[in-house]
Amino acid sequence: MELQNLSYAAIQVVHNFGAVAVVGSAACALWLGPQFTGMRKPLAWIMLAGWAAQAASGGAFGFVSWLYYGRFPDIHGIAVAALLVKMACAAAGFGLAATYIYRGTGWSQRAGQATWRALAALAATALTAAAVLRWFS
């Protein structure tokens, strides 16, 4: 087995688990509803870890390409736009989850619910952009 392919596969596993953490934590927080607000901070930590995994593994894809080919992956057009959307979602999601962890316990129920809706929207947008990126690259 080629080390390059093994590297890409290992990175993809981390990337996939990051996606599950991001989408799953938001879905769970919204599904549990307001009566389980005590579960939202641990879910925010899972969300934060998921966004970190997404960012790190996304960068690792580029690093492996640079390592083996001496350049980043050759993407253009719609694929670049999708990558930028994913990166923006990751940055915003990470920031919002971190803010929720450090300040969210004092927020109103409405603000907490709005935050989790925003995090769910960011997760769904990133997942959709990932499909577009995969298809057009």
Steps between C-alpha positions, in 0.01 A plus 500: 500500500626844415570728792335787313168315468518387861556862602202623301281220642601575860435870449162421344403298808578796727316732261193275499489471879536877522198536272301257714592694816403834347168390352411255776563732792287774346220258414510353849495841671199605294322167537540492879327833526507763772436262789851354459706820504755334730598268213575786264841595638641146460348494152670833427834339594428219252409763241823691569706180465316417178577839344862469611519154340346636181751785480803288588412217265414742220843655537653153516351414160683798354820413688507142367451628146781749553721229646449251216447731201673820603175697458153529640208319334405644163150632556329790330168671448212357699732275701695802629175673595384187684832478684473864606145439625622199702783703648268787592254259662780337699633834623155632589390172656815470707467858621131469580544169682790642703296807587211280608729291722643804679196726515192305390392372839390852591304555181124495477324188377418681176864602441621146571247352259594754232867416548437129448290572193786706360748222580273247330474724193878539486543122530247428226653764274849359551379148428327617183809691391706185559282311253537779244876510557528124456294503181673795333860422594 
